[in-house]
Amino acid sequence: MKKLVFSVWISIAFLLSTSAYSAGHKTIALIQINQQAQFFTDMNKGAEAQANKNGYKMVIYNANNDPTAQNNAIETYIQQGVDGLIVVAIDTNGIMAAVIQAANAGIPVVAIDAILPDGPHISQVGVNNYGAGVLIANSFLDYVDNKMGGKAKIGIVGALNSTIQNVRQKGFTDTLTKNSKVEVVGVVDGRNVSEKAMSAAENLFTANPSMNAVYTTGEPALVGAIAATEAQGLENDIKIFGWDLTSHSINGIEQGYVISVVQQSPYNMGTYAVNVLKDSFNGKSVPRVIDVPITLVTKSNVSKFK
């Protein structure tokens, strides 16, 4: 109990430390999932750079993968009277009560990356996750036809607690139905944490020794699957397709066992989200959905991302 109380006071102290906002300047709060994934830190950098350019104060709350902490942070920022909120939701349904509370307080909310249900948020910034899942699935099917003799057994390392990663998974698996010679041997849950994804991938590989491909739905899953592949010495046996480049996946592409990766632009997501709030502050209408383009990274173009 003492540890819990101490943790709560630390969180409150952190949030209250942001309350000394500069008079006459707009303040935007970004409610982030975590600060471990490069994807999220790049998003933070884009948002911070654009906020500085516009003369806004940017504060970022790290929820450390805790959806309750996100809700509490939004409620606290409402009490502090921030001018705008950017939300990268963990629990897309559970966060809606806090989003509605912010809107009722006259604070515009932009959803970024994670897709919120219909609600009062002014805009949704992110990629077409289903469409990108279809794109990489077709890339995989082409590879199966050209490099794997038309047959494949593939496992999936997902994040079943992530709405958008489930959408990416569905876009991929729906497309695989085009080819009856491709079998999905199993789906495991990496919980959007690279260490858990590695353990889940190792279990998937052990349970399915004949599988020869894996699809991962996010950066932690991709990092975990690469680590599991290397730990079990399967670089020559398993081909990896997934989402969100890191140095690990770039190295895997160069070595030839990571074949194709959907690369988003989290920096631009952060930039666009701040600009949506800027337009809202200035009384301009804003698009309900902003679709941020993606790139499919393979050995042929990976050098551009190094």
Residue frames relative to the residue before (quaternion, step in Angstrom):
aa qw qx qy qz dx dy dz
M 1.0000 0.0000 0.0000 0.0000 0.00 0.00 0.00
K 0.6377 0.5275 -0.3313 0.4530 3.58 0.95 -0.86
K 0.6514 0.5177 -0.3163 0.4556 3.56 0.99 -0.87
L 0.6400 0.5276 -0.3167 0.4602 3.59 1.03 -0.83
V 0.6559 0.5099 -0.3051 0.4655 3.58 0.91 -0.96
F 0.6431 0.5252 -0.3149 0.4597 3.55 0.97 -0.91
S 0.6564 0.5187 -0.3038 0.4559 3.58 0.97 -0.92
V 0.6435 0.5214 -0.3201 0.4599 3.56 0.98 -0.85
W 0.6717 0.4948 -0.3007 0.4621 3.57 0.93 -0.90
I 0.6064 0.5394 -0.3553 0.4639 3.60 1.07 -0.67
S 0.6613 0.5049 -0.3072 0.4619 3.59 0.94 -0.93
I 0.6603 0.5016 -0.3086 0.4660 3.57 0.94 -0.89
A 0.6478 0.5226 -0.3202 0.4526 3.56 0.97 -0.86
F 0.6337 0.5299 -0.3332 0.4545 3.56 1.01 -0.80
L 0.6906 0.4794 -0.2860 0.4598 3.54 0.84 -0.97
L 0.6760 0.4962 -0.3071 0.4500 3.57 0.89 -0.87
S 0.5828 0.5870 -0.3749 0.4186 3.55 1.18 -0.50
T 0.6535 0.5042 -0.3162 0.4676 3.59 1.23 -0.34
S 0.5260 0.6945 -0.3891 0.2993 3.57 1.25 -0.19
A 0.6045 0.5524 -0.3669 0.4414 3.60 1.22 -0.30
Y 0.0448 0.8435 -0.5307 0.0693 3.55 0.68 1.15
S 0.5511 -0.6276 0.4407 0.3290 3.53 -1.11 0.73
A 0.4597 -0.6843 0.4924 0.2793 3.56 -0.80 0.99
G 0.8096 0.2711 -0.2101 0.4764 3.56 -1.02 0.86
H 0.6819 0.4348 -0.2911 0.5112 3.62 1.24 -0.02
K 0.4740 -0.6413 0.5208 0.3046 3.54 -1.11 0.71
T 0.1651 -0.7730 0.6058 0.0907 3.55 -1.13 0.74
I 0.1158 -0.7812 0.6130 0.0254 3.54 -0.87 1.06
A 0.1668 -0.7694 0.6089 0.0968 3.55 -0.99 0.87
L 0.1836 -0.7621 0.6155 0.0813 3.56 -0.92 1.01
I 0.1865 -0.7788 0.5943 0.0748 3.57 -0.64 1.18
Q 0.1037 -0.8528 0.5117 -0.0106 3.53 -0.15 1.37
I 0.5562 -0.6061 0.4553 0.3406 3.58 -1.25 0.48
N 0.7522 -0.2313 0.1671 0.5939 3.58 0.81 -1.02
Q 0.4202 -0.6884 0.5313 0.2591 3.54 -1.32 0.13
Q 0.4989 0.6688 -0.4217 0.3548 3.59 1.25 0.24
A 0.6967 0.4662 -0.2801 0.4677 3.58 0.89 -0.91
Q 0.5221 -0.6416 0.4675 0.3119 3.56 -0.95 0.89
F 0.5693 0.6093 -0.3704 0.4092 3.57 1.10 -0.73
F 0.7213 0.4403 -0.2512 0.4720 3.58 0.83 -0.98
T 0.6474 0.5049 -0.3365 0.4612 3.60 0.99 -0.71
D 0.6223 0.5155 -0.3428 0.4791 3.61 1.09 -0.63
M 0.6168 0.5379 -0.3346 0.4671 3.58 1.04 -0.75
N 0.6360 0.5326 -0.3179 0.4592 3.57 0.98 -0.88
K 0.6565 0.5246 -0.3119 0.4434 3.56 0.94 -0.92
G 0.6543 0.5132 -0.3116 0.4598 3.58 0.96 -0.84
A 0.6659 0.4987 -0.2955 0.4697 3.56 0.96 -0.91
E 0.6683 0.5038 -0.3064 0.4535 3.58 0.91 -0.90
A 0.6564 0.5172 -0.3192 0.4470 3.59 0.93 -0.88
Q 0.6916 0.4642 -0.2873 0.4729 3.58 0.92 -0.85
A 0.6063 0.5405 -0.3549 0.4628 3.58 1.07 -0.67
N 0.6539 0.5065 -0.3109 0.4683 3.59 0.93 -0.87
K 0.6370 0.5405 -0.3194 0.4473 3.56 1.00 -0.86
N 0.7313 0.4169 -0.2226 0.4917 3.57 1.06 -0.82
G 0.5093 -0.6687 0.4073 0.3572 3.58 1.28 -0.06
Y 0.4749 0.6607 -0.4414 0.3782 3.58 1.18 0.55
K 0.3967 -0.6478 0.5825 0.2892 3.52 -1.30 0.36
M 0.1428 -0.7928 0.5900 0.0548 3.57 -0.86 1.00
V 0.0293 -0.7648 0.6432 0.0203 3.57 -0.92 0.94
I 0.1732 -0.7962 0.5766 0.0593 3.57 -0.98 0.88
Y 0.1573 -0.7773 0.6038 0.0804 3.54 -0.88 0.98
N 0.2364 -0.7678 0.5858 0.1063 3.57 -0.82 1.07
A 0.2368 -0.8174 0.5136 0.1098 3.59 -0.41 1.23
N 0.2867 -0.7892 0.5010 0.2096 3.60 1.26 -0.17
N 0.6999 -0.5214 0.2483 0.4203 3.55 0.92 1.10
D 0.5514 0.6040 -0.3869 0.4259 3.59 1.23 0.40
P 0.3271 -0.7815 0.4920 0.2005 3.63 -0.33 1.17
T 0.6094 0.5490 -0.3568 0.4471 3.60 1.06 -0.65
A 0.6275 0.5341 -0.3289 0.4613 3.57 1.04 -0.78
Q 0.6210 0.5359 -0.3474 0.4544 3.59 1.04 -0.70
N 0.6563 0.5106 -0.3102 0.4608 3.59 0.90 -0.92
N 0.6699 0.5020 -0.2973 0.4591 3.56 0.91 -0.94
A 0.6372 0.5319 -0.3281 0.4510 3.58 1.02 -0.79
I 0.6400 0.5172 -0.3301 0.4625 3.59 0.95 -0.84
E 0.6534 0.5154 -0.3147 0.4565 3.58 0.90 -0.91
T 0.6600 0.5026 -0.3084 0.4654 3.59 0.98 -0.81
Y 0.6631 0.4954 -0.3088 0.4685 3.59 0.95 -0.84
I 0.5859 0.5498 -0.3683 0.4678 3.59 1.13 -0.57
Q 0.6629 0.5066 -0.2961 0.4650 3.57 0.93 -0.94
Q 0.6822 0.4814 -0.2813 0.4729 3.57 1.07 -0.73
G 0.4408 -0.7446 0.4170 0.2782 3.57 1.25 -0.23
V 0.1703 0.7791 -0.5817 0.1600 3.58 0.88 0.85
D 0.5250 -0.6688 0.4404 0.2882 3.57 -1.21 0.48
G 0.8095 -0.0123 0.0262 0.5865 3.57 1.14 -0.54
L 0.2198 -0.7743 0.5840 0.1057 3.55 -1.22 0.57
I 0.1119 -0.7299 0.6691 0.0837 3.54 -1.18 0.74
V 0.0973 -0.8332 0.5443 -0.0096 3.56 -0.64 1.14
V 0.0992 -0.7372 0.6669 0.0434 3.55 -0.92 1.05
A 0.1736 -0.8723 0.4495 0.0834 3.55 0.25 1.31
I 0.3606 -0.6761 0.5989 0.2329 3.52 -1.22 0.66
D 0.7680 0.1664 -0.0601 0.6155 3.55 0.79 -1.12
T 0.2737 -0.8279 0.4649 0.1537 3.57 -0.01 1.29
N 0.6744 0.4484 -0.3006 0.5039 3.59 1.11 -0.53
G 0.6846 0.5239 -0.2847 0.4194 3.55 0.90 -0.96
I 0.6655 0.5206 -0.3088 0.4367 3.58 1.13 -0.56
M 0.5103 0.7076 -0.4032 0.2762 3.59 1.21 -0.41
A 0.5974 0.5628 -0.3775 0.4288 3.61 1.02 -0.65
A 0.6715 0.4795 -0.2944 0.4822 3.59 0.99 -0.84
V 0.6230 0.5326 -0.3387 0.4621 3.61 1.04 -0.74
I 0.6512 0.5052 -0.3061 0.4764 3.58 0.98 -0.87
Q 0.6268 0.5368 -0.3299 0.4584 3.57 1.02 -0.81
A 0.6495 0.5091 -0.3150 0.4688 3.59 0.99 -0.83
A 0.6627 0.5061 -0.3092 0.4572 3.57 0.89 -0.92
N 0.6483 0.5181 -0.3134 0.4617 3.58 1.02 -0.80
A 0.6694 0.4702 -0.2866 0.4986 3.56 1.23 -0.51
G 0.5588 -0.6405 0.3709 0.3741 3.59 1.29 0.12
I 0.5238 0.6186 -0.4148 0.4133 3.57 1.24 0.41
P 0.3401 -0.7517 0.5211 0.2185 3.64 -0.55 1.07
V 0.1721 -0.7856 0.5918 0.0553 3.55 -1.02 0.93
V 0.1284 -0.7570 0.6374 0.0655 3.56 -0.98 0.94
A 0.2570 -0.7360 0.6068 0.1551 3.56 -0.89 0.98
I 0.0674 -0.8073 0.5863 -0.0018 3.55 -0.88 0.94
D 0.8243 0.1347 -0.1694 0.5231 3.55 -0.99 1.00
A 0.7857 0.2548 -0.1550 0.5419 3.64 0.20 -1.20
I 0.3677 -0.7564 0.5100 0.1805 3.56 -0.89 1.02
L 0.2500 -0.7794 0.5605 0.1259 3.57 -0.68 1.14
P 0.5622 -0.5597 0.4686 0.3887 3.59 -1.20 0.44
D 0.6937 -0.4276 0.3440 0.4665 3.57 -1.28 0.19
G 0.2479 0.7628 -0.5561 0.2176 3.54 -0.85 1.00
P 0.7244 -0.4833 0.2945 0.3936 3.57 -1.27 -0.15
H 0.4147 0.6860 -0.5074 0.3163 3.63 1.16 0.08
I 0.4955 -0.7236 0.4082 0.2535 3.55 -0.94 0.93
S 0.8160 -0.0006 0.0255 0.5774 3.60 1.12 -0.50
Q 0.2519 -0.7263 0.6216 0.1504 3.53 -1.31 0.54
V 0.0874 -0.8049 0.5870 0.0061 3.59 -0.59 1.19
G 0.4522 0.6787 -0.4902 0.3076 3.58 -0.72 1.00
V 0.6117 -0.5449 0.4196 0.3910 3.55 -1.29 -0.22
N 0.5298 -0.5546 0.5183 0.3783 3.52 -1.38 0.17
N 0.2274 -0.8404 0.4765 0.1223 3.56 0.15 1.30
Y 0.6447 0.5013 -0.3298 0.4736 3.58 0.97 -0.78
G 0.6750 0.5094 -0.2956 0.4444 3.57 0.87 -0.96
A 0.6576 0.4887 -0.3092 0.4828 3.58 1.02 -0.77
G 0.5982 0.5469 -0.3525 0.4677 3.59 1.15 -0.61
V 0.6297 0.5149 -0.3147 0.4893 3.57 1.09 -0.77
L 0.6478 0.5440 -0.3167 0.4290 3.58 0.93 -0.93
I 0.7246 0.4178 -0.2656 0.4794 3.59 0.77 -0.96
A 0.5800 0.5606 -0.3801 0.4525 3.61 1.16 -0.48
N 0.6592 0.4902 -0.3110 0.4778 3.58 0.97 -0.80
S 0.6010 0.5384 -0.3495 0.4761 3.57 1.13 -0.64
F 0.6441 0.5162 -0.3076 0.4733 3.57 1.02 -0.85
L 0.6708 0.5006 -0.3066 0.4533 3.61 0.88 -0.92
D 0.6153 0.5263 -0.3422 0.4767 3.58 1.07 -0.68
Y 0.6543 0.5084 -0.3090 0.4669 3.56 0.99 -0.85
V 0.6198 0.5412 -0.3364 0.4580 3.58 1.02 -0.80
D 0.6870 0.4847 -0.2856 0.4598 3.58 0.88 -0.92
N 0.7705 0.4067 -0.1981 0.4492 3.56 0.89 -0.95
K 0.8135 0.2780 -0.1045 0.5000 3.59 1.07 -0.72
M 0.7745 0.3510 -0.1750 0.4962 3.59 1.16 -0.45
G 0.5759 -0.6400 0.3622 0.3572 3.56 1.19 0.46
G 0.6582 -0.5582 0.3043 0.4032 3.58 1.17 0.50
K 0.7202 0.3722 -0.2395 0.5342 3.61 1.26 -0.03
A 0.1024 0.7943 -0.5951 0.0663 3.57 -1.10 0.67
K 0.1756 -0.7190 0.6592 0.1326 3.50 -1.33 0.54
I 0.0270 -0.8368 0.5440 -0.0555 3.53 -0.46 1.25
G 0.1982 -0.7455 0.6242 0.1239 3.52 -1.16 0.75
I 0.2941 -0.7593 0.5598 0.1538 3.55 -1.22 0.49
V 0.1384 -0.7351 0.6585 0.0828 3.55 -1.01 0.93
G 0.0102 -0.8335 0.5500 -0.0515 3.55 -0.33 1.28
A 0.3218 -0.6576 0.6130 0.2971 3.50 -1.36 -0.49
L 0.1963 -0.8574 0.4657 0.0967 3.53 0.21 1.31
N 0.6136 0.5188 -0.3492 0.4821 3.58 1.31 -0.09
S 0.6486 0.4982 -0.3065 0.4870 3.59 1.30 0.02
T 0.4311 -0.7193 0.4840 0.2500 3.58 -0.59 1.14
I 0.7153 0.4586 -0.2825 0.4452 3.58 0.75 -0.99
Q 0.6493 0.5026 -0.3406 0.4580 3.60 1.02 -0.64
N 0.5957 0.5305 -0.3605 0.4835 3.57 1.16 -0.47
V 0.6220 0.5221 -0.3316 0.4802 3.58 1.11 -0.69
R 0.6335 0.5202 -0.3221 0.4736 3.59 0.99 -0.80
Q 0.6416 0.5224 -0.3128 0.4664 3.54 1.03 -0.84
K 0.6737 0.4995 -0.3008 0.4539 3.59 0.92 -0.88
G 0.6259 0.5320 -0.3406 0.4574 3.59 0.98 -0.79
F 0.6577 0.5111 -0.2905 0.4710 3.55 1.06 -0.82
T 0.7379 0.4310 -0.2513 0.4544 3.58 0.67 -1.08
D 0.5895 0.5545 -0.3749 0.4522 3.62 1.08 -0.61
T 0.6779 0.4988 -0.2877 0.4571 3.56 0.98 -0.83
L 0.6169 0.5723 -0.3478 0.4135 3.59 1.07 -0.66
T 0.5488 0.6238 -0.4008 0.3860 3.58 1.18 -0.41
K 0.5173 0.6375 -0.4106 0.3967 3.59 1.27 -0.21
N 0.7784 0.2803 -0.1249 0.5476 3.57 1.13 -0.61
S 0.2857 -0.7970 0.5123 0.1440 3.57 -0.35 1.26
K 0.6311 0.5463 -0.3349 0.4372 3.58 1.23 -0.24
V 0.6114 0.4890 -0.3531 0.5123 3.57 1.33 0.10
E 0.1063 -0.8063 0.5817 0.0132 3.56 -0.76 1.11
V 0.2712 -0.7185 0.6165 0.1737 3.56 -0.96 0.92
V 0.2295 -0.8347 0.4905 0.0996 3.57 -0.35 1.27
G 0.8066 -0.1540 0.1090 0.5601 3.60 1.16 -0.35
V 0.2079 -0.7396 0.6270 0.1294 3.52 -1.33 0.46
V 0.0561 -0.7939 0.6053 0.0149 3.59 -0.85 0.97
D 0.4116 -0.7300 0.5095 0.1951 3.54 -1.22 0.63
G 0.1822 -0.8048 0.5594 0.0781 3.56 -0.58 1.19
R 0.3703 -0.7851 0.4360 0.2375 3.59 1.35 0.01
N 0.5535 -0.6419 0.3750 0.3754 3.59 1.24 0.47
V 0.5956 0.4898 -0.3701 0.5181 3.57 1.21 0.67
S 0.4875 -0.7226 0.3962 0.2886 3.59 -0.55 1.14
E 0.6495 0.5187 -0.3301 0.4474 3.61 0.97 -0.79
K 0.6648 0.4802 -0.3007 0.4868 3.58 0.99 -0.81
A 0.6326 0.5304 -0.3269 0.4601 3.56 1.06 -0.72
M 0.6191 0.5346 -0.3427 0.4620 3.59 1.04 -0.73
S 0.6728 0.4907 -0.2972 0.4671 3.58 0.88 -0.94
A 0.6534 0.5095 -0.3105 0.4658 3.59 0.98 -0.85
A 0.6525 0.5091 -0.3133 0.4658 3.58 0.99 -0.82
E 0.6319 0.5255 -0.3372 0.4593 3.60 0.96 -0.79
N 0.6489 0.5036 -0.3165 0.4745 3.58 0.99 -0.80
L 0.6308 0.5346 -0.3223 0.4609 3.58 1.04 -0.81
F 0.6690 0.4972 -0.3013 0.4631 3.58 0.91 -0.91
T 0.6652 0.5155 -0.3029 0.4472 3.58 0.93 -0.92
A 0.6981 0.4788 -0.2681 0.4599 3.58 0.98 -0.87
N 0.7849 0.2394 -0.1093 0.5610 3.58 1.20 -0.51
P 0.0932 -0.8628 0.4943 0.0503 3.59 0.52 1.17
S 0.6873 0.4829 -0.2976 0.4537 3.60 1.16 -0.40
M 0.4701 0.6711 -0.4629 0.3381 3.60 1.22 -0.05
N 0.1501 -0.8200 0.5497 0.0549 3.56 -1.06 0.73
A 0.7629 0.2368 -0.1874 0.5716 3.58 1.23 0.30
V 0.0891 -0.7789 0.6182 0.0567 3.56 -1.25 0.47
Y 0.1798 -0.7532 0.6255 0.0953 3.54 -1.15 0.79
T 0.1060 -0.7976 0.5931 0.0281 3.55 -0.89 0.99
T 0.3739 -0.7991 0.4441 0.1562 3.57 -0.86 0.97
G 0.8057 0.1054 -0.0760 0.5780 3.62 1.23 0.08
E 0.7338 -0.4425 0.2864 0.4287 3.55 -1.28 0.22
P 0.6855 0.4657 -0.3276 0.4537 3.68 0.73 -0.86
A 0.6391 0.5210 -0.3267 0.4620 3.59 1.05 -0.76
L 0.6581 0.5064 -0.3088 0.4639 3.58 0.99 -0.83
V 0.6471 0.5048 -0.3170 0.4754 3.58 0.93 -0.88
G 0.6719 0.5064 -0.2944 0.4533 3.58 0.94 -0.89
A 0.6676 0.4973 -0.3038 0.4633 3.58 0.95 -0.85
I 0.6244 0.5201 -0.3350 0.4769 3.59 1.05 -0.73
A 0.6579 0.5074 -0.3111 0.4615 3.58 0.92 -0.90
A 0.6575 0.5036 -0.3091 0.4676 3.60 0.99 -0.83
T 0.6304 0.5356 -0.3267 0.4573 3.58 1.01 -0.81
E 0.6932 0.4660 -0.2773 0.4748 3.54 0.91 -0.91
A 0.6409 0.5396 -0.3254 0.4383 3.58 1.00 -0.83
Q 0.7492 0.3658 -0.2066 0.5121 3.58 1.04 -0.74
G 0.4599 -0.7222 0.4207 0.2999 3.59 1.29 0.16
L 0.4225 0.7397 -0.4240 0.3075 3.57 1.10 0.75
E 0.2716 0.8081 -0.4932 0.1730 3.58 1.21 0.34
N 0.7057 0.4413 -0.2623 0.4884 3.61 1.11 -0.63
D 0.7118 0.4826 -0.2406 0.4500 3.58 1.25 -0.32
I 0.7875 0.2565 -0.1217 0.5471 3.59 1.09 -0.66
K 0.1974 -0.7605 0.6111 0.0961 3.53 -0.96 0.97
I 0.2450 -0.8118 0.5249 0.0730 3.56 -0.86 1.07
F 0.0521 -0.7500 0.6593 -0.0029 3.51 -1.09 0.94
G 0.2097 0.8244 -0.5006 0.1606 3.60 -0.79 0.84
W 0.5584 -0.6021 0.4817 0.3059 3.50 -1.37 -0.41
D 0.8838 0.1913 -0.1321 0.4060 3.52 -1.29 0.69
L 0.3115 -0.7954 0.5042 0.1266 3.51 -0.33 1.37
T 0.0417 0.7082 -0.7043 -0.0242 3.47 -1.36 0.60
S 0.7045 -0.4137 0.3217 0.4786 3.59 -1.24 -0.05
H 0.6046 0.5685 -0.3564 0.4292 3.60 1.10 -0.67
S 0.7170 0.4427 -0.2657 0.4683 3.57 0.85 -0.95
I 0.5948 0.5432 -0.3681 0.4644 3.60 1.09 -0.59
N 0.6429 0.5105 -0.3127 0.4777 3.57 0.99 -0.83
G 0.6584 0.5160 -0.3031 0.4565 3.58 1.01 -0.83
I 0.6185 0.5276 -0.3380 0.4741 3.57 1.07 -0.72
E 0.6714 0.4967 -0.3006 0.4606 3.58 0.90 -0.91
Q 0.6795 0.4721 -0.2892 0.4813 3.59 1.09 -0.66
G 0.5348 -0.6902 0.3607 0.3281 3.57 1.24 -0.28
Y 0.6431 0.5191 -0.3597 0.4331 3.62 1.15 0.08
V 0.6234 0.3699 -0.3418 0.5982 3.59 1.30 -0.06
I 0.2323 -0.8387 0.4855 0.0837 3.55 -0.50 1.22
S 0.8182 -0.0592 0.1106 0.5611 3.57 0.79 -0.99
V 0.0376 -0.8040 0.5928 -0.0262 3.57 -0.91 0.97
V 0.3634 -0.6912 0.5820 0.2269 3.56 -0.97 0.92
Q 0.0992 -0.8036 0.5860 0.0313 3.56 -0.65 1.13
Q 0.2168 -0.7635 0.5996 0.1029 3.53 -0.68 1.15
S 0.3579 -0.6922 0.5644 0.2724 3.56 -1.32 -0.11
P 0.1325 -0.8325 0.5329 0.0731 3.60 0.27 1.21
Y 0.5727 0.5774 -0.3848 0.4366 3.60 1.11 -0.61
N 0.6899 0.4690 -0.2768 0.4770 3.57 0.89 -0.94
M 0.5775 0.5703 -0.3815 0.4424 3.59 1.10 -0.61
G 0.6631 0.5022 -0.2979 0.4683 3.55 0.94 -0.91
T 0.6404 0.5324 -0.3110 0.4579 3.55 1.04 -0.86
Y 0.6829 0.4962 -0.2889 0.4516 3.56 0.83 -1.02
A 0.6421 0.5437 -0.3305 0.4277 3.58 0.95 -0.87
V 0.6572 0.4944 -0.3094 0.4775 3.58 0.97 -0.84
N 0.6638 0.5093 -0.3111 0.4508 3.58 0.96 -0.81
V 0.5891 0.5503 -0.3645 0.4661 3.59 1.14 -0.59
L 0.6602 0.4864 -0.3068 0.4832 3.57 0.96 -0.84
K 0.6040 0.5564 -0.3571 0.4450 3.59 1.02 -0.74
D 0.6687 0.4885 -0.3002 0.4734 3.58 0.89 -0.93
S 0.6392 0.5239 -0.3230 0.4611 3.56 1.02 -0.81
F 0.6348 0.5282 -0.3284 0.4585 3.60 0.95 -0.84
N 0.7332 0.4252 -0.2205 0.4826 3.57 1.08 -0.81
G 0.5736 -0.6477 0.3531 0.3561 3.56 1.28 0.30
K 0.4785 0.6641 -0.4433 0.3653 3.58 1.21 0.35
S 0.5070 -0.6085 0.5028 0.3462 3.55 -1.20 0.48
V 0.1840 -0.7887 0.5798 0.0895 3.59 -1.07 0.73
P 0.5653 -0.5969 0.4333 0.3693 3.61 -1.10 0.60
R 0.5082 -0.6480 0.4718 0.3150 3.56 -1.01 0.78
V 0.7854 0.1038 -0.0405 0.6089 3.58 1.10 -0.77
I 0.0907 -0.7599 0.6416 0.0517 3.56 -1.00 0.88
D 0.1951 -0.8035 0.5584 0.0667 3.56 -0.44 1.28
V 0.2016 -0.7938 0.5677 0.0834 3.57 -0.49 1.23
P 0.4558 -0.7189 0.4469 0.2751 3.65 -0.65 1.06
I 0.2294 -0.7454 0.6099 0.1402 3.54 -1.30 0.53
T 0.2559 -0.7299 0.6098 0.1730 3.55 -1.37 0.26
L 0.3019 -0.7164 0.5942 0.2063 3.57 -1.05 0.76
V 0.1665 -0.8202 0.5450 0.0501 3.57 -0.44 1.26
T 0.0212 0.7744 -0.6290 0.0654 3.54 -0.87 1.08
K 0.7451 -0.3746 0.2816 0.4745 3.55 -1.27 -0.12
S 0.6446 0.5651 -0.3254 0.3991 3.59 1.08 -0.69
N 0.8174 0.2164 -0.1177 0.5208 3.62 1.07 -0.54
V 0.3845 0.7639 -0.4612 0.2365 3.60 1.26 0.06
S 0.5737 0.6179 -0.3874 0.3728 3.61 1.08 -0.62
K 0.6039 0.5767 -0.3534 0.4217 3.61 1.15 -0.55
F 0.7273 0.4411 -0.2251 0.4751 3.58 1.20 -0.55
K 0.4996 0.6767 -0.4254 0.3341 3.59 1.23 -0.06
